[in-house]
Amino acid sequence: MRTFTQLVLMALMLGTVLAAPVYADDAQSCHLLPIAGSTTSLQHTQTVGVLYSENTLDNLHYLERYHAMAENGARNALDGRIRQAFVNSSDPELAIDWLMSSLRSTFLSVTAYDSLDALVQAHPDVVVMLDTHNQLLTPRNSQVQARFVATFYDANLQYIAKAEGSVEQQMASVWVHNKAAPEIAVQIERQRDVQLTALKQFDASLKSLVAAG
């Protein structure tokens, strides 16, 4: 009973401060609409400039709020195993660090820019719009999602290709009676597994694109 009461408290806090981010399509979020397809292929020797889409910036804010609530909300009332599971599975840096590392291990150099103007002035060989979307567990949502897309453009901002990974998983609600804390913690940790699976899919997709080039 105590565990359920703790979860209800956490549910109330998550429900009052979080709304799942709305995912915008490429045309809304990227602002790089190619006139024609590029003949450029992806090569290990290329320099790459990265921009974060509006989706990605919104997603980072969403994860930061979720993560902060997991770390600080009901600090002395929630079972430590459950709290840590929420914290581990909402790491705001997990996806961005992984995606940037994947790009850096693939290309000669990779630099993130704050604006398209700054990127264009740097004259990289390839432009990447990095688009991320996560949806985590809340009392109103039990469908966990992770979607990561890198859209590649040439120096003239013409479309080359996409690397992506995407996973959706419907989970049983954790906000129920008669579940022990360790069982609930394992269930919450699966949110992180969903992200990791999508990120591994992204790695495979990126490797396939470069191999084809």
Secondary structure as a PSIPRED ss2 file (coil, helix, strand):
# PSIPRED VFORMAT (PSIPRED V4.0)

   1 M C   1.000  0.000  0.000
   2 R H   0.000  1.000  0.000
   3 T H   0.000  1.000  0.000
   4 F H   0.000  1.000  0.000
   5 T H   0.000  1.000  0.000
   6 Q H   0.000  1.000  0.000
   7 L H   0.000  1.000  0.000
   8 V H   0.000  1.000  0.000
   9 L H   0.000  1.000  0.000
  10 M H   0.000  1.000  0.000
  11 A H   0.000  1.000  0.000
  12 L H   0.000  1.000  0.000
  13 M H   0.000  1.000  0.000
  14 L H   0.000  1.000  0.000
  15 G H   0.000  1.000  0.000
  16 T H   0.000  1.000  0.000
  17 V H   0.000  1.000  0.000
  18 L C   1.000  0.000  0.000
  19 A C   1.000  0.000  0.000
  20 A C   1.000  0.000  0.000
  21 P C   1.000  0.000  0.000
  22 V C   1.000  0.000  0.000
  23 Y C   1.000  0.000  0.000
  24 A C   1.000  0.000  0.000
  25 D C   1.000  0.000  0.000
  26 D H   0.000  1.000  0.000
  27 A H   0.000  1.000  0.000
  28 Q H   0.000  1.000  0.000
  29 S H   0.000  1.000  0.000
  30 C C   1.000  0.000  0.000
  31 H C   1.000  0.000  0.000
  32 L C   1.000  0.000  0.000
  33 L C   1.000  0.000  0.000
  34 P C   1.000  0.000  0.000
  35 I C   1.000  0.000  0.000
  36 A C   1.000  0.000  0.000
  37 G C   1.000  0.000  0.000
  38 S C   1.000  0.000  0.000
  39 T C   1.000  0.000  0.000
  40 T C   1.000  0.000  0.000
  41 S C   1.000  0.000  0.000
  42 L C   1.000  0.000  0.000
  43 Q C   1.000  0.000  0.000
  44 H C   1.000  0.000  0.000
  45 T C   1.000  0.000  0.000
  46 Q C   1.000  0.000  0.000
  47 T E   0.000  0.000  1.000
  48 V E   0.000  0.000  1.000
  49 G E   0.000  0.000  1.000
  50 V E   0.000  0.000  1.000
  51 L E   0.000  0.000  1.000
  52 Y E   0.000  0.000  1.000
  53 S C   1.000  0.000  0.000
  54 E H   0.000  1.000  0.000
  55 N H   0.000  1.000  0.000
  56 T H   0.000  1.000  0.000
  57 L H   0.000  1.000  0.000
  58 D H   0.000  1.000  0.000
  59 N H   0.000  1.000  0.000
  60 L H   0.000  1.000  0.000
  61 H H   0.000  1.000  0.000
  62 Y H   0.000  1.000  0.000
  63 L H   0.000  1.000  0.000
  64 E H   0.000  1.000  0.000
  65 R H   0.000  1.000  0.000
  66 Y H   0.000  1.000  0.000
  67 H H   0.000  1.000  0.000
  68 A H   0.000  1.000  0.000
  69 M H   0.000  1.000  0.000
  70 A H   0.000  1.000  0.000
  71 E H   0.000  1.000  0.000
  72 N H   0.000  1.000  0.000
  73 G C   1.000  0.000  0.000
  74 A C   1.000  0.000  0.000
  75 R C   1.000  0.000  0.000
  76 N C   1.000  0.000  0.000
  77 A C   1.000  0.000  0.000
  78 L C   1.000  0.000  0.000
  79 D C   1.000  0.000  0.000
  80 G H   0.000  1.000  0.000
  81 R H   0.000  1.000  0.000
  82 I H   0.000  1.000  0.000
  83 R H   0.000  1.000  0.000
  84 Q H   0.000  1.000  0.000
  85 A H   0.000  1.000  0.000
  86 F H   0.000  1.000  0.000
  87 V H   0.000  1.000  0.000
  88 N H   0.000  1.000  0.000
  89 S C   1.000  0.000  0.000
  90 S C   1.000  0.000  0.000
  91 D C   1.000  0.000  0.000
  92 P C   1.000  0.000  0.000
  93 E C   1.000  0.000  0.000
  94 L H   0.000  1.000  0.000
  95 A H   0.000  1.000  0.000
  96 I H   0.000  1.000  0.000
  97 D H   0.000  1.000  0.000
  98 W H   0.000  1.000  0.000
  99 L H   0.000  1.000  0.000
 100 M H   0.000  1.000  0.000
 101 S H   0.000  1.000  0.000
 102 S H   0.000  1.000  0.000
 103 L H   0.000  1.000  0.000
 104 R H   0.000  1.000  0.000
 105 S C   1.000  0.000  0.000
 106 T C   1.000  0.000  0.000
 107 F C   1.000  0.000  0.000
 108 L C   1.000  0.000  0.000
 109 S E   0.000  0.000  1.000
 110 V E   0.000  0.000  1.000
 111 T E   0.000  0.000  1.000
 112 A E   0.000  0.000  1.000
 113 Y C   1.000  0.000  0.000
 114 D C   1.000  0.000  0.000
 115 S C   1.000  0.000  0.000
 116 L H   0.000  1.000  0.000
 117 D H   0.000  1.000  0.000
 118 A H   0.000  1.000  0.000
 119 L H   0.000  1.000  0.000
 120 V H   0.000  1.000  0.000
 121 Q H   0.000  1.000  0.000
 122 A H   0.000  1.000  0.000
 123 H C   1.000  0.000  0.000
 124 P C   1.000  0.000  0.000
 125 D C   1.000  0.000  0.000
 126 V E   0.000  0.000  1.000
 127 V E   0.000  0.000  1.000
 128 V E   0.000  0.000  1.000
 129 M E   0.000  0.000  1.000
 130 L E   0.000  0.000  1.000
 131 D E   0.000  0.000  1.000
 132 T E   0.000  0.000  1.000
 133 H E   0.000  0.000  1.000
 134 N E   0.000  0.000  1.000
 135 Q E   0.000  0.000  1.000
 136 L C   1.000  0.000  0.000
 137 L C   1.000  0.000  0.000
 138 T E   0.000  0.000  1.000
 139 P C   1.000  0.000  0.000
 140 R C   1.000  0.000  0.000
 141 N E   0.000  0.000  1.000
 142 S C   1.000  0.000  0.000
 143 Q E   0.000  0.000  1.000
 144 V E   0.000  0.000  1.000
 145 Q E   0.000  0.000  1.000
 146 A E   0.000  0.000  1.000
 147 R E   0.000  0.000  1.000
 148 F E   0.000  0.000  1.000
 149 V E   0.000  0.000  1.000
 150 A E   0.000  0.000  1.000
 151 T E   0.000  0.000  1.000
 152 F E   0.000  0.000  1.000
 153 Y E   0.000  0.000  1.000
 154 D E   0.000  0.000  1.000
 155 A C   1.000  0.000  0.000
 156 N C   1.000  0.000  0.000
 157 L C   1.000  0.000  0.000
 158 Q C   1.000  0.000  0.000
 159 Y E   0.000  0.000  1.000
 160 I E   0.000  0.000  1.000
 161 A E   0.000  0.000  1.000
 162 K E   0.000  0.000  1.000
 163 A E   0.000  0.000  1.000
 164 E E   0.000  0.000  1.000
 165 G E   0.000  0.000  1.000
 166 S E   0.000  0.000  1.000
 167 V E   0.000  0.000  1.000
 168 E E   0.000  0.000  1.000
 169 Q E   0.000  0.000  1.000
 170 Q E   0.000  0.000  1.000
 171 M C   1.000  0.000  0.000
 172 A C   1.000  0.000  0.000
 173 S C   1.000  0.000  0.000
 174 V C   1.000  0.000  0.000
 175 W C   1.000  0.000  0.000
 176 V C   1.000  0.000  0.000
 177 H C   1.000  0.000  0.000
 178 N C   1.000  0.000  0.000
 179 K C   1.000  0.000  0.000
 180 A C   1.000  0.000  0.000
 181 A H   0.000  1.000  0.000
 182 P H   0.000  1.000  0.000
 183 E H   0.000  1.000  0.000
 184 I H   0.000  1.000  0.000
 185 A H   0.000  1.000  0.000
 186 V H   0.000  1.000  0.000
 187 Q H   0.000  1.000  0.000
 188 I H   0.000  1.000  0.000
 189 E H   0.000  1.000  0.000
 190 R H   0.000  1.000  0.000
 191 Q H   0.000  1.000  0.000
 192 R H   0.000  1.000  0.000
 193 D H   0.000  1.000  0.000
 194 V H   0.000  1.000  0.000
 195 Q H   0.000  1.000  0.000
 196 L H   0.000  1.000  0.000
 197 T H   0.000  1.000  0.000
 198 A H   0.000  1.000  0.000
 199 L H   0.000  1.000  0.000
 200 K H   0.000  1.000  0.000
 201 Q H   0.000  1.000  0.000
 202 F H   0.000  1.000  0.000
 203 D H   0.000  1.000  0.000
 204 A H   0.000  1.000  0.000
 205 S H   0.000  1.000  0.000
 206 L H   0.000  1.000  0.000
 207 K H   0.000  1.000  0.000
 208 S H   0.000  1.000  0.000
 209 L H   0.000  1.000  0.000
 210 V H   0.000  1.000  0.000
 211 A H   0.000  1.000  0.000
 212 A H   0.000  1.000  0.000
 213 G C   1.000  0.000  0.000
